[in-house]
Amino acid sequence: MSAGASQRGGGLAFGLVRLARVPHWVKGVFVLIGPVYALGDGNLASVSVLWSALWAALAFGLASSACYAVNDIRDAEQDRAHPRKRTRPVASGVVPVPAAWALAGVLLALSAAAVLGVQGAGRVWVGLCVGLYVVNTLAYSLVFKHRVIADVVCLAMGFVLRVVAGCLAVGVAPTTYLLNVVFFLAMFLAFGKRLGERRSLGEAGAARARGVQASYSEQTLGLAVVATGVVTLVTYAGYVLSRQGQFAWHASWMGSAGHGFNLLWLTMLPATYGLLRCVLLVETGRYDDPTELALRDRPFQLAATAFAAYAGVLMYARHAGVLG
């Protein structure tokens, strides 16, 4: 084999890895939110059932990679007009279209195999959620990405399906609080991505890169980002308030009055900081993609880590009977 052929092979292999967008598997954390909070609510018999949620997260990661490949095939021409997206494997020509289709098929097969790791009756429900996610994502790529507002709602439903699958994987029902928080948070992220594109590319550039941008105004996007962000925080604050007695800390000097201090309230601090920092960075055009922001911005990462670590400890403590 010649040196040139070897280099092309290496380029193709690396391109296929990039096409799968593995870093975006971080969105699998939405699959785990329901099971972790169910642990704190006392709805899980054992921590071991969380393994099923991890299998569900893997299935969604593989399925999302397959959908990314299909989306990049369809958007290759449009991506070439975007300063960042033009380097994507299909748009840049590193990965031929037939190879991209083959990768999508393999990833879907692996996703189906991952669903088999879910235990019990939850396996069927998780499989159904993954299937609905693929249908929803393809519907977005084919139709809804060109429909104002509907594009964002369609994207948000992808996150909601992740959450529902995570809950069903461990045999619990998702609460209305959880669904509302995730739905509005996902809309916040989608509107933020569109606003970030306006800030970084300008109105004309954003419309060339994403056709639906021509139907949005900068004022509408700014208002939508703020509105969905506020609703997300207020809804989560409602959940925290509803759990006043379950995460109470009683100190001797507090006496017997009231329910004690709600330790879950402290999660409001990193949640508020992280969300408002996301607004700031998108508004100023430093990022045009919240996923990239989450993977690169250190203060945001610290806030997210603090939130996840503290909430996880509280949920486990509640499960172990230390709190409440």
C-alpha positions as CSV (number, residue, x, y, z in Angstrom):
1,M,0.0,0.0,0.0
2,S,1.4,3.4,-0.9
3,A,2.0,6.2,1.6
4,G,-0.7,8.3,-0.1
5,A,-3.3,5.5,0.3
6,S,-2.4,5.0,3.9
7,Q,-2.9,8.7,4.6
8,R,-6.3,8.7,2.8
9,G,-7.3,5.7,4.9
10,G,-6.3,7.4,8.1
11,G,-8.1,10.5,7.0
12,L,-11.3,8.5,6.3
13,A,-11.1,6.7,9.7
14,F,-10.6,9.9,11.6
15,G,-13.4,11.5,9.5
16,L,-15.8,8.7,10.4
17,V,-15.0,9.2,14.1
18,R,-15.7,13.0,13.7
19,L,-18.9,12.3,11.8
20,A,-20.2,10.3,14.8
21,R,-19.8,13.4,17.0
22,V,-19.0,11.3,20.1
23,P,-18.5,14.4,22.3
24,H,-22.2,15.1,21.8
25,W,-22.9,12.0,23.8
26,V,-22.7,14.3,26.8
27,K,-26.4,14.9,26.1
28,G,-26.9,11.4,27.5
29,V,-26.8,13.0,30.9
30,F,-30.5,13.7,30.2
31,V,-31.1,10.0,30.2
32,L,-29.7,9.8,33.8
33,I,-31.6,12.7,35.3
34,G,-34.8,10.9,36.0
35,P,-33.2,7.8,37.6
36,V,-30.9,9.9,39.8
37,Y,-33.8,12.0,41.1
38,A,-36.0,9.0,41.4
39,L,-33.3,7.6,43.7
40,G,-33.8,10.7,46.0
41,D,-37.6,10.4,45.8
42,G,-37.3,6.8,47.1
43,N,-38.7,5.3,44.0
44,L,-35.8,3.0,43.2
45,A,-35.4,-0.3,45.1
46,S,-31.7,-0.5,44.3
47,V,-28.8,1.6,43.0
48,S,-27.9,-1.3,40.7
49,V,-30.9,-0.6,38.4
50,L,-29.0,2.5,37.2
51,W,-27.0,0.2,35.0
52,S,-30.1,-0.1,32.8
53,A,-30.1,3.7,32.5
54,L,-26.5,3.7,31.4
55,W,-27.3,1.2,28.7
56,A,-30.2,3.4,27.6
57,A,-27.8,6.4,27.5
58,L,-25.4,4.4,25.3
59,A,-28.3,3.5,23.0
60,F,-29.2,7.1,22.6
61,G,-25.6,8.1,22.0
62,L,-25.3,5.6,19.2
63,A,-28.6,6.5,17.7
64,S,-27.9,10.2,17.8
65,S,-24.6,9.6,16.0
66,A,-26.4,7.8,13.3
67,C,-28.8,10.7,12.9
68,Y,-26.0,13.2,12.8
69,A,-24.5,11.2,9.9
70,V,-27.7,11.3,8.0
71,N,-28.2,15.0,8.8
72,D,-24.7,15.8,7.6
73,I,-25.3,14.0,4.3
74,R,-28.4,16.0,3.6
75,D,-26.9,19.4,4.7
76,A,-23.4,19.0,3.1
77,E,-24.0,21.7,0.6
78,Q,-25.5,24.2,3.1
79,D,-22.7,23.4,5.6
80,R,-20.1,24.5,3.1
81,A,-21.4,28.1,3.6
82,H,-20.8,28.0,7.4
83,P,-17.4,29.0,8.7
84,R,-17.3,26.2,11.2
85,K,-19.6,23.5,9.7
86,R,-17.7,23.5,6.4
87,T,-15.0,21.5,8.0
88,R,-17.4,18.6,8.8
89,P,-16.3,15.3,7.3
90,V,-19.0,15.0,4.6
91,A,-19.1,18.8,3.7
92,S,-15.3,18.9,3.4
93,G,-15.2,15.7,1.3
94,V,-13.1,13.7,3.8
95,V,-15.9,11.1,4.2
96,P,-17.7,10.0,0.9
97,V,-21.5,9.9,1.1
98,P,-21.6,6.0,0.7
99,A,-19.3,5.6,3.7
100,A,-21.4,8.1,5.7
101,W,-24.6,6.0,5.0
102,A,-22.7,2.8,6.0
103,L,-21.7,4.4,9.3
104,A,-25.2,5.4,10.0
105,G,-26.5,1.9,9.5
106,V,-23.8,0.4,11.7
107,L,-24.5,2.9,14.5
108,L,-28.2,2.1,14.4
109,A,-27.5,-1.6,14.7
110,L,-25.2,-1.0,17.6
111,S,-27.9,1.2,19.2
112,A,-30.4,-1.6,19.0
113,A,-27.8,-4.0,20.6
114,A,-27.3,-1.5,23.4
115,V,-31.0,-1.5,24.1
116,L,-30.7,-5.2,24.9
117,G,-28.6,-4.3,27.9
118,V,-31.7,-2.8,29.6
119,Q,-33.2,-5.2,32.1
120,G,-36.8,-6.3,32.3
121,A,-39.8,-4.8,30.7
122,G,-38.0,-1.5,30.5
123,R,-36.1,-2.9,27.5
124,V,-39.2,-2.6,25.2
125,W,-40.0,0.9,26.3
126,V,-36.5,2.1,25.9
127,G,-36.4,0.6,22.4
128,L,-39.6,2.4,21.6
129,C,-38.2,5.7,22.9
130,V,-35.0,5.3,20.8
131,G,-37.1,4.5,17.8
132,L,-39.3,7.6,18.3
133,Y,-36.1,9.6,18.8
134,V,-34.8,8.5,15.4
135,V,-38.1,9.2,13.7
136,N,-38.3,12.6,15.5
137,T,-34.8,13.5,14.4
138,L,-35.3,12.5,10.8
139,A,-38.6,14.4,10.8
140,Y,-36.6,17.4,12.0
141,S,-34.0,17.0,9.2
142,L,-36.6,16.5,6.5
143,V,-39.4,18.9,7.5
144,F,-39.3,20.7,10.8
145,K,-35.9,22.3,10.6
146,H,-37.5,24.6,8.0
147,R,-40.5,25.6,10.2
148,V,-40.1,28.4,12.6
149,I,-40.8,27.5,16.3
150,A,-41.6,24.0,15.2
151,D,-37.9,23.4,14.7
152,V,-37.1,24.2,18.3
153,V,-40.1,22.2,19.7
154,C,-39.0,19.2,17.6
155,L,-35.4,19.4,19.0
156,A,-36.7,19.8,22.5
157,M,-38.8,16.6,22.1
158,G,-35.5,14.7,21.4
159,F,-34.3,15.6,24.9
160,V,-37.7,14.8,26.5
161,L,-37.5,11.3,24.9
162,R,-34.1,10.8,26.4
163,V,-35.5,11.6,29.9
164,V,-38.6,9.4,29.4
165,A,-36.4,6.5,28.3
166,G,-34.1,6.9,31.3
167,C,-37.1,6.7,33.7
168,L,-38.7,3.7,31.9
169,A,-35.3,1.9,31.9
170,V,-35.5,1.8,35.7
171,G,-39.2,1.3,36.0
172,V,-40.3,4.8,37.2
173,A,-42.7,7.3,35.7
174,P,-41.3,10.8,34.8
175,T,-42.8,13.5,36.9
176,T,-44.4,16.6,35.4
177,Y,-41.7,18.7,37.0
178,L,-39.0,16.7,35.3
179,L,-40.7,16.9,31.9
180,N,-41.3,20.6,32.1
181,V,-37.8,21.4,33.2
182,V,-36.2,19.4,30.4
183,F,-38.6,20.6,27.8
184,F,-38.0,24.3,28.5
185,L,-34.3,23.8,29.1
186,A,-34.0,22.1,25.7
187,M,-35.9,24.9,24.0
188,F,-33.6,27.4,25.8
189,L,-30.5,25.6,24.3
190,A,-32.0,25.5,20.8
191,F,-33.0,29.2,20.8
192,G,-29.6,30.0,22.3
193,K,-27.9,28.2,19.4
194,R,-29.9,30.2,16.9
195,L,-29.2,33.5,18.7
196,G,-25.5,32.5,18.9
197,E,-25.4,32.0,15.2
198,R,-26.9,35.5,14.7
199,R,-24.3,37.0,16.9
200,S,-21.3,35.2,15.3
201,L,-22.4,35.1,11.7
202,G,-24.7,38.1,11.3
203,E,-28.2,38.0,10.0
204,A,-27.3,37.2,6.4
205,G,-24.7,34.6,7.3
206,A,-27.0,32.9,9.8
207,A,-29.7,32.6,7.1
208,R,-27.3,31.1,4.6
209,A,-26.1,28.5,7.2
210,R,-29.6,27.7,8.5
211,G,-32.5,28.6,6.3
212,V,-35.1,29.0,9.1
213,Q,-33.0,31.9,10.5
214,A,-34.7,34.1,7.8
215,S,-38.0,33.6,9.7
216,Y,-36.6,34.6,13.1
217,S,-35.7,38.1,14.2
218,E,-32.9,38.9,16.6
219,Q,-35.4,40.4,19.1
220,T,-37.6,37.3,19.0
221,L,-34.6,35.0,19.6
222,G,-33.4,37.1,22.5
223,L,-36.8,37.2,24.1
224,A,-37.2,33.4,23.6
225,V,-33.9,32.7,25.2
226,V,-34.7,34.8,28.3
227,A,-38.2,33.5,28.5
228,T,-37.3,29.8,28.3
229,G,-34.4,30.2,30.6
230,V,-36.6,31.9,33.3
231,V,-39.3,29.3,33.0
232,T,-36.7,26.5,33.4
233,L,-35.3,28.1,36.6
234,V,-38.8,28.8,38.0
235,T,-40.0,25.3,37.2
236,Y,-36.9,23.7,38.9
237,A,-37.4,26.1,41.9
238,G,-41.0,24.7,42.1
239,Y,-39.6,21.2,42.3
240,V,-37.1,22.2,45.0
241,L,-39.9,23.8,47.0
242,S,-42.0,20.7,46.7
243,R,-39.2,18.6,48.2
244,Q,-38.9,20.8,51.3
245,G,-39.5,17.9,53.8
246,Q,-37.5,15.3,51.9
247,F,-34.1,17.0,52.0
248,A,-34.3,18.7,55.3
249,W,-31.4,19.3,57.6
250,H,-32.2,19.8,61.2
251,A,-29.7,21.4,63.5
252,S,-30.1,21.3,67.3
253,W,-30.3,25.1,67.6
254,M,-33.2,25.1,65.1
255,G,-35.6,23.5,67.5
256,S,-38.6,21.5,66.3
257,A,-40.2,24.3,64.4
258,G,-40.6,24.0,60.6
259,H,-39.1,21.4,58.3
260,G,-35.5,22.4,58.7
261,F,-33.3,23.8,56.0
262,N,-33.9,22.4,52.5
263,L,-30.5,21.2,51.4
264,L,-31.7,20.8,47.8
265,W,-32.1,24.5,47.5
266,L,-28.3,24.8,47.2
267,T,-28.5,23.3,43.8
268,M,-30.2,26.5,42.7
269,L,-26.9,28.3,42.9
270,P,-24.9,26.4,40.3
271,A,-28.0,26.0,38.2
272,T,-28.7,29.7,38.1
273,Y,-25.1,30.6,37.5
274,G,-24.6,28.1,34.7
275,L,-27.8,29.0,32.9
276,L,-27.1,32.8,33.1
277,R,-23.5,32.3,32.0
278,C,-24.8,30.4,29.0
279,V,-27.1,33.4,28.1
280,L,-24.1,35.8,28.5
281,L,-21.7,33.8,26.3
282,V,-24.3,33.2,23.6
283,E,-25.6,36.8,23.7
284,T,-22.0,38.2,23.2
285,G,-21.3,35.7,20.3
286,R,-18.5,33.8,22.0
287,Y,-20.3,30.6,21.2
288,D,-22.9,29.7,18.7
289,D,-23.5,26.2,20.0
290,P,-24.4,25.4,23.7
291,T,-22.9,22.0,23.3
292,E,-19.6,23.5,22.3
293,L,-19.9,25.9,25.2
294,A,-20.5,23.0,27.6
295,L,-17.4,21.2,26.3
296,R,-15.1,24.2,26.4
297,D,-16.1,26.8,28.9
298,R,-14.4,26.1,32.2
299,P,-16.7,28.2,34.5
300,F,-19.8,26.6,33.0
301,Q,-18.2,23.1,33.4
302,L,-17.4,23.8,37.1
303,A,-21.0,24.9,37.7
304,A,-22.4,21.9,35.9
305,T,-20.1,19.5,37.8
306,A,-20.9,21.1,41.2
307,F,-24.6,20.8,40.4
308,A,-24.4,17.1,39.4
309,A,-22.0,16.1,42.2
310,Y,-24.0,17.8,45.0
311,A,-27.4,16.7,43.6
312,G,-26.1,13.1,43.3
313,V,-24.8,13.1,46.8
314,L,-28.1,14.4,48.1
315,M,-30.1,11.8,46.2
316,Y,-28.0,9.0,47.4
317,A,-28.2,10.3,51.0
318,R,-32.0,10.4,50.7
319,H,-32.0,6.9,49.3
320,A,-29.9,5.7,52.2
321,G,-32.2,7.3,54.7
322,V,-29.8,9.9,56.0
323,L,-32.1,12.8,55.0
324,G,-35.9,13.4,55.3
